[in-house]
Amino acid sequence: MANNKRYWTGLDDLHQTEAFQNLQGQEFPQHQAMDEALGDESLTSATTGRRDFLKFMGFSLAAATLAACETPVVKSIPYTNKPEEVTPGVANYYASTYYNGQDYVNVMVKTREGRPIFIKSNTSTGVGHANVRVNASVMGLYDSARLQGPHLEGSGSSWDKVDAKLAQAMAQDGRKVVLTNTVLSPSLQRSIDTFCQVHGAEHLQLDAVSHSAIREAAEEHVGSKGFPAFDFASASTVVTVGADFLGTWADAAYYASEWIKGRQPESRDMSKLHAFETVMSMTGSNADTRTMVRPSDHGKVLVALHGAIAGTGETGGLEGPLLVAVQNAAKDLKAAGPRGLVVAGVNDLDAQRVAAAINTALGADGTTVKYNGEGLLAGDDKAFAQLVADMNKGDVAALILHGTNPAYHAAQKDAFRTGLAKVPFSLSTAGLADESAARCTAMAPDHHWLESWMDLRIGGTRIDLGQPTIQPLFDTRAAGESFMAWAGQAVSGYDLVRLTHNPRYTSAGMYNDSEWNSALHDGFYMTGGDMPDSAVALGLDIAPSIARLKSIKGGGMELALYQKQTMGSGDQAGNPMLQETPDPISKVTWDNYVTMARTDMESMGLNTYIAQRDKASVVKVTVDGEPIELPAFMQPGQTPGTIGIALGYGRGDGGENIGKAAYATDEDGGHLQTGEGKPMPIGANVFGWATMQDGTPRYDVHDVTVEVTDKEYPLAATQIQNTVMDRGSVVKETDYTSYLSEADKAKGRASWNKNHTLAVHEDVNGDGIIDAQDSKKTSAFDLWKSHPVEGIGHRWGMTIDLTTCTGCSACVTACHIENNVPVVGKDEVRRHRDMHWMRIDRYYASDWSQERGAEEGVGVIASYTKMEDPSANPQTVHMPMMCQHCNHAPCETVCPVAATTHSNEGLNQMTYNRCIGTRYCANNCPYKVRRFNWFNYQGYAKFQNINPSQDSLTRLVLNPDVTVRARGVIEKCSMCVQRIQEGKLNAKKAGAPIVDGTVATACAEACPTHAITFGDLNDDQSKVRTNANNNRSYHALEEVGVQPNIFYMTKVRNTESNES
Amino acid sequence: MQREAAIREPLILGHKTYKDITDDVVGPIMGPAPLGWKIMITISSLIAVYGVGCILYLLGTGIGVWGLNKTVDWAWDITNFVWWVGIGHAGTLISAVLLLFRQKWRMAINRSAEAMTIFAVIMAAVFPGIHMGRIWVSYWVLPLPNQFGSLWVNFNSPLLWDVFAISTYFSVSLVFWYIGLIPDFATIRDRVTGPWQKRVYSFLSFGWSGRAKHWTRFEEVSLVLAGIATPLVFSVHSIVSMDFATSVIPGWHTTIFPPYFVSGAVFSGFAMVQTLLLIMRKGMKLENYIHVKHVEYMNIVIIVTGSIVGVAYLTELFISWYSGVEYESYAFINRASGPYSWAYWIMMSCNVISPQLYWFKKIRRSLVATFVLSIVVNIGMWFERYVIIVTSLHRDYLPSSWGEFHATSIDIGIFIGTIGIFLTLFLGFARFFPVLALNELKTILKSSGESYKNEQAK
């Protein structure tokens, strides 16, 4: 056969066609089909038919549609040139200093990938401790309301134009004034001085809340200017007359951390605090003895105190229990002698002179009071009053504002506003277009403090430094730099600071200046030289002061203007974290109100109970014919016959852009509108009600009228039950004498902290009889096998000392910021849906108890109802409460999907990803610390003006180490597990065990009084273990048997035993 | 053939013949829908649609549209759940327990009682689903092998027990109900003429031919299923009660809960059967099958279970005082005198006092009184769950966390909506299903006695 092949490559091969044979001979066929096809002329004349067209169209459309369906890509761009210090995922800390005219604190700024996200105290410097306002101030950096560049006449401009306009204005005749808050920065002072010199301007200072009387009294007393330095740490008896030195008075951030040093029961030398005050303040709530005083009697209390100490027998016209309270305080002060300390809050020269005289009489000058000429609070109210008068006369040619907002916080704010309109050129360096800046000709925004170089000197030989932690976000310019530029001496902000302290400084040497670098690392340096000695008292003639103070007459209803711990003087009104942090006393968030005594409210027929649907009654308060309507809030401890209103509210009354959170929101999250269509401010501005006395504002009014209106207003409080209902295992407290008498007893033995035991039907004590004496500790009873946490590996735990907790709430904001806890706004808080992982329970004492009910023949049910009412002037307990990390956690057993589990280090862990949101765990938590994500807080319209994560700029403050929780899951305190993990990794890298104190939760770190201690309970040497073994420590709700890893320590009040 | 003492009231009145029974039950299915039925199903389905709308809004927005808060994390959701599960108790009790006890009177009511059970359990199942924060991952409560790692459910959690208890109860009830329906579907199949109806009922009747072998198997299966279902009657609500009993919350942490919940469930279940049947017997002219005797028997069950519930309430009160635990005693003082005492006293009067009226024979045999009281009992039982859940939670251990609960329109809308869905389903059942177990009923038709003999003599 010609063809015996059994396999063919194709039919052509089988039939051996001609074309096949042709091709077979060629290794590289010459004529390729494609060439032929392309060369075919007839193809070019081919038309695409209608159907083909539709097919192509259809295909293209489908292809294009499919291509568009790609999920959005969010690119994360790696560093092209990685900065040397930045390791993604590892935080850097920079020492800096916070100063806003009121709070002065050395801080450490935590930055992640170049973003400052957390502020904590720089504890190594020993000056002050960050409080709630300082912690929360990091939010201000990312406020989208910040000015993004210079403005001229209401619209955006350039620095050149603003500088030119200013130069023009400076050429005019008339007073040219630089008005600032108290300048503590030598560099800023230098630049202002230079500016003033060049342009013939004057520099005036004004504090938001004036403390000028105390400076004036000190000046008369010792002949030198300056704010007295108080030593609260070494004082053994402190008497405060209206000075909230633990909260907002003067340098409170420093005083609080100092005072607490003398409040350790274990030292057996616990200091004592007597408070005389009108409104219940942080200080009053922590006082051992608190006495209610009308504002008009503050001076008389000081007079009587002086009379009792100096032995003149002067009682200031006081009588009855008030006089007895003053005499008791005097007795303690006398016993303390040079370790006594009297501070007075009222901004009244006569009162401050008497207070200074009392300290002198005690011999406290030079011990607890030092006149070192500190620079704090140097505002000059009289000069400001003159300035306002001149502005209104048209005598002021130019006004430059820095760090001050007189159109909001000056007592003469209305006159200032009209005057400002008459000033031809005005300029503000404020970072926000606040009430004053918005009315100025020009706005030349200063850097945020986290973007600035700073040097600060409060007094003595120490300079505190501040450094930028981020490049300026916007086209802003440091104020010092601006002043120098306007003086024609352009210098960078950095060089300005350097040159102030080292005239030989050149930029060439900046990298190898080790002294400077270490100072910057530490956050401060000492200039050398001796501290100025406490000046010698010249002696005051206080007789006229006493006469005047005695002659003060009170009115029917008196008003005290006070500051809240959270809002201070109101400069951070747009900070949602601060607005949502409950006031430590009232527990009300997001609002301003009139505090009133129960008796007064009842006689006026006002609502005393505030809850979700129980609204507050609105009252009309009138001062000098000017009415303000505010809701009334029943405040236990409020002096009957007085009312209190907080300063710091009513920001943005002209609808200024000071931040979305500064305005009241409705139930759907939009801003409420005023009649003029502007956003409605929260509360009312009452700075204007300060009584002017010799040109100085005094923050009380001795005669106001309070009228009932028929309006109601919802207030949002995080706590609506005020008393502890006699539940002995929640808060344990004792008095100092009882403590001392049993201070050496073992844990669980002292009468004030007995172990909780349960009777059992077996002969435990071995006396052969089974009776009530046979009992076992609650830990002996358990259904479950114990978690193997004792003695194995780490066992993270915490102790919280109720004696030293002042309720300041610094921990609350620190926790909020560290853990990205959602801010939910007033309407949600009113519905009891605040998300605080960490809260501070505040309990007032009640006059009533079941015991008293039994004695007086009142039934059990009626007694319980009476126990819900706090005393008129109650003792107060602050109890920080967060997840107790129970070793036998009730939440863990009930979760159907095991989303909450116990770690082998004693942590109760919450796995958000696994949570399906049955909320059973939250129900079953005896401490009610679990929080549910009721909405999508990151996207739902209700939270658009409130929640930081809904703002593309503010979102940058979120901590990248902590998940932002989704809608529908439970969240709660994790004991900052991200920090524990970091600490463990660091220890692992170092190849050494974790050193006690290197890992701290945000709350423990933030606590200015070190009431919260965190650590490893399995480490016998750790501080937390020592505290847990202390005989004051106990478990809250011990009898529930959940075995928490958090211990509380019995509160000791420095009072006499009731029985003696 | 059933023998009955002459003195006893017969279970079927009106001298019915076998054909009459078939006509009475199948007739309504074959005839056109009556106007009353059309009106009722329109109203109930509108309510159902509104409820579904509320549910969709809830799912789209978040649990925050309810009135729950950090202190009270369950309220109407779980109240409704327990209430519906409770209602779903009567059906199986009637068909299973009464079958085992050979209570023939059950035959007139068991079909609709079981239908009610099925629908009530469906309504109950809605709530654990929608009350979850993330319903889209609700399948995680099932112990499914998965790729999430070694994730498994938590067998310690009473909520997981609920999942098993409810799903078991639902499937057994459904099977039991369906098995009973098969011969009756076959009867309908044999009568209907429309081609579609014929096809549907043929399918539903699974080829039933009525052979003796089929009947033997039918009865065996019924007995076996009754045996399986009986423990479930007690287990389901015991387990539901453990949602509360195993917790640490004062007012929940109580060992009395399982029996107390089971009797409460039977109590409310019978009340709901009364409510529905009293309407149905009138609307579908079944007065001869469901008559005063049946109502009286059910009322007796209500007295017994209602009294057990009353004793349980008093025992709780006593123990709260006797235990000497301050939290426990306060929880009960607060129930009776606190902000939600109104709910407590509604519960007490509806559940403890109202069933005691049935000791009077006149009331027990009065259809109007029974109808009114059955609704009162169901209101009372809803409040019982509300009281247990809300008043225990709103003031528990730490006074700082004491709060309040206020229902929102969505809370109310979803509850009303489930009633609408339930009624829609039940009306559908009444229209298309044999509402009486007609083949079973034929077994108790009196075939002896004077009237029967007279009939035969003709």
Chai-1 contact restraints between the chains, C-beta under 6 A:
chainA,res_idxA,chainB,res_idxB,connection_type,confidence,min_distance_angstrom,max_distance_angstrom,comment,restraint_id
A,A611,B,E404,contact,1.0,0.0,6.0,A-B,restraint_1
A,Q612,B,E404,contact,1.0,0.0,6.0,A-B,restraint_2
A,Q612,B,H406,contact,1.0,0.0,6.0,A-B,restraint_3
A,R613,B,H406,contact,1.0,0.0,6.0,A-B,restraint_4
A,Q719,B,S400,contact,1.0,0.0,6.0,A-B,restraint_5
A,Q721,B,P399,contact,1.0,0.0,6.0,A-B,restraint_6
A,Q721,B,W402,contact,1.0,0.0,6.0,A-B,restraint_7
A,V724,B,P399,contact,1.0,0.0,6.0,A-B,restraint_8
A,M725,B,P399,contact,1.0,0.0,6.0,A-B,restraint_9
A,R831,B,N69,contact,1.0,0.0,6.0,A-B,restraint_10
A,H832,B,N69,contact,1.0,0.0,6.0,A-B,restraint_11
A,H832,B,K70,contact,1.0,0.0,6.0,A-B,restraint_12
A,H832,B,T71,contact,1.0,0.0,6.0,A-B,restraint_13
A,H832,B,G403,contact,1.0,0.0,6.0,A-B,restraint_14
A,R833,B,N69,contact,1.0,0.0,6.0,A-B,restraint_15
A,R833,B,K70,contact,1.0,0.0,6.0,A-B,restraint_16
A,D841,B,S400,contact,1.0,0.0,6.0,A-B,restraint_17
A,I861,B,I333,contact,1.0,0.0,6.0,A-B,restraint_18
A,I861,B,S337,contact,1.0,0.0,6.0,A-B,restraint_19
A,P890,B,V248,contact,1.0,0.0,6.0,A-B,restraint_20
A,T893,B,N156,contact,1.0,0.0,6.0,A-B,restraint_21
A,V894,B,S157,contact,1.0,0.0,6.0,A-B,restraint_22
A,C895,B,N154,contact,1.0,0.0,6.0,A-B,restraint_23
A,C895,B,S157,contact,1.0,0.0,6.0,A-B,restraint_24
A,P896,B,V141,contact,1.0,0.0,6.0,A-B,restraint_25
A,P896,B,N154,contact,1.0,0.0,6.0,A-B,restraint_26
A,P896,B,S157,contact,1.0,0.0,6.0,A-B,restraint_27
A,P896,B,L159,contact,1.0,0.0,6.0,A-B,restraint_28
A,P896,B,L160,contact,1.0,0.0,6.0,A-B,restraint_29
A,V897,B,W140,contact,1.0,0.0,6.0,A-B,restraint_30
A,V897,B,V153,contact,1.0,0.0,6.0,A-B,restraint_31
A,A898,B,N154,contact,1.0,0.0,6.0,A-B,restraint_32
A,I916,B,M132,contact,1.0,0.0,6.0,A-B,restraint_33
A,I916,B,R134,contact,1.0,0.0,6.0,A-B,restraint_34
A,I916,B,V137,contact,1.0,0.0,6.0,A-B,restraint_35
A,I916,B,W140,contact,1.0,0.0,6.0,A-B,restraint_36
A,G917,B,M132,contact,1.0,0.0,6.0,A-B,restraint_37
A,G917,B,G133,contact,1.0,0.0,6.0,A-B,restraint_38
A,G917,B,R134,contact,1.0,0.0,6.0,A-B,restraint_39
A,T918,B,M132,contact,1.0,0.0,6.0,A-B,restraint_40
A,T918,B,L159,contact,1.0,0.0,6.0,A-B,restraint_41
A,R919,B,D73,contact,1.0,0.0,6.0,A-B,restraint_42
A,Y920,B,L159,contact,1.0,0.0,6.0,A-B,restraint_43
A,A922,B,D73,contact,1.0,0.0,6.0,A-B,restraint_44
A,N923,B,D73,contact,1.0,0.0,6.0,A-B,restraint_45
A,N923,B,W74,contact,1.0,0.0,6.0,A-B,restraint_46
A,N923,B,L393,contact,1.0,0.0,6.0,A-B,restraint_47
A,N924,B,S247,contact,1.0,0.0,6.0,A-B,restraint_48
A,P926,B,V248,contact,1.0,0.0,6.0,A-B,restraint_49
A,P926,B,Y397,contact,1.0,0.0,6.0,A-B,restraint_50
A,K928,B,T71,contact,1.0,0.0,6.0,A-B,restraint_51
A,K928,B,S401,contact,1.0,0.0,6.0,A-B,restraint_52
A,W934,B,G62,contact,1.0,0.0,6.0,A-B,restraint_53
A,W934,B,I63,contact,1.0,0.0,6.0,A-B,restraint_54
A,W934,B,G64,contact,1.0,0.0,6.0,A-B,restraint_55
A,F935,B,G62,contact,1.0,0.0,6.0,A-B,restraint_56
A,F935,B,G64,contact,1.0,0.0,6.0,A-B,restraint_57
A,R967,B,G62,contact,1.0,0.0,6.0,A-B,restraint_58
A,G968,B,G133,contact,1.0,0.0,6.0,A-B,restraint_59
A,G968,B,R134,contact,1.0,0.0,6.0,A-B,restraint_60
A,V969,B,G133,contact,1.0,0.0,6.0,A-B,restraint_61
A,L1037,B,Y397,contact,1.0,0.0,6.0,A-B,restraint_62
A,V1040,B,V248,contact,1.0,0.0,6.0,A-B,restraint_63
